[in-house]
Amino acid sequence: MHPVLLQLRIGENDLALRAYGVLIAVGFVSGLLLCTREARRTGHDPDRIRDLFFYLLVAALAGARLLYVVTNVAEFRRVCAEGDASRTPWRLILDCSRPLHVWEGGLVFYGGLAGALLAGLFYTRRHGMSFFASADLVTPSLAIGHAIGRIGCFLAGCCFGRPTGSPLAVHFPPEALAFQEMVARGLLPASAGCTPGLHPTQLYEAAGELAIFVLLVVVQRRKRPAGHLFVLWMGLYALLRAAIEIFRGDQARRYVIELATPALDGILGLDPGSASFLSTSQAGSLLAFAIALLAWRRLAGTRA
């Protein structure tokens, strides 16, 4: 794992170029290029679509970070408040501004989706654009950008999975967030060389989003009612995310109801000490899937 790609020393402080932030940027640029090309192919204004894409990115980052901060406000408060006399003013500023440190990880996808939807509705209405046609245009870019971003999660070591003896297991080094969190939770001694084998849930999701992206590109060429591509992605991603949440082992997520399923854990080879349901993301996935299913049925009726 390489959480930090490059580190510069400026005076007494270190400035790090983090893999997470770099991959988020790569995902954004890749999605933008794809979206612009599709806009030209379908006769849309590329400049207008580029502007829309920018506003969607800003709103998505803001929404994703806001929901993460809200669900982890106690931890941010603790980091800001704790410290001894040796803490420098610069260190104090860094500690208390951590809610703004998006490049360090900590984004809740469904918060980002909500932010992007609101921004998209506002932008398309203001400029007289079709919301659903614009959503279809942007959706494949969303899928590929998200897949690339999840690789950034893997390099940072966040959003990690539960322990496993599977051949797919990965071991995170001390500089990874997975190692540091497990030490903080007393699950691993600080002297350990790496984490135990963990499910690479970040890569599972990246692979799933890549598969969804390929399907979207195929379906995009077929003539269907506006909105079908976005609704298809939302339904498929909701199923993917709900399933992957079962394998997650990080503490950053929160639960609506903590429900352990020893029988299911045994079948999947998971440790029985963790809850499998119902995380906030699983609850969001259930809601998203229900909305997608209703919307798909309505679109099918429109086509008929």
C-alpha positions, 0 to 999 in steps of 0.5 A: 500500500502507498497512502503517501505518494510524495512527501515534502518538508516545508520548514518544520512541517511535512506536506504529503501528496496522498494517493487517495486525493490523487486517485479521486482527481484521476477519477474525476478527469477520466469521468470528465473526458468520457462525459465530454466525448459522449456529449459531442457524440449525442449533440449536447453542448460540451461546455455546458456538460463540463460546467455541470460536471464541475458543479456535480463534483463540488456538491458530491464532495461537500455532501459526502464529507458532510455526512461523514463528519456528521456521523463521526463528529465525536471523533473530530471533536476529540482530536481537536480537544486533545493535546498537550503543551507541546502541541504547536499552533500549526498542529492545533490548526491541523487537528481542528480543521480535520473535517476539511481534510478530504484528501485524507479519506472519509467520504460517505458515498450516499451523502455525495449522491444526495449533494450531486442530485440537488446540484444537478436538479438546480443546474439543469432547471436553471439552464433549461436542460433535461435533468434525466437526459443529463443524468444519463449522459453523466452516469457512466462517468460516475461509475468509472470515476467511482471505481478509480476512487475506490482504488484510492481507498485501497491505497490509503487503507480506509474502508477495509474489510473484516478478517479472512483467511481467503486467498484474496486477503490483503495485509495492510502495513503500519502507515495504512489507515486500516493498521492504525485503526485496528491498533487504536481499537485494541485489535492489533499491537502497535509492534505488529508488522502488518494487519491480519488478512482482511477482505479487500472490500475497496477492490471488490467495489472497484471491480463491481463498479467497473462491471456496471460501467461496462454494462452502462456503456453497452446499454447507452447505445440503445434508445430508451426513455431518458433516465433509464441509464441513471436508474439502472446504475442506481439500482445495481450500485445499491445491490452491490454496496449492500452486499459489500457492506457485509464484508466491511470491517472499518469503524467509520461507518455507523449502524441503524440497527446492529444485527449479527448473523452467525449463520451467514458469517459461517457460510461466508467465512467471516468472524462472528464478532461483527455485525453484518446489518444494518449499516447506514450505507445498507439502509441508504442502499435499500432506499436507493434500490426501492426508488430505482425499482419504482422509477424503472417500472414507471419508465417501462410504462412510459416506453410501452 
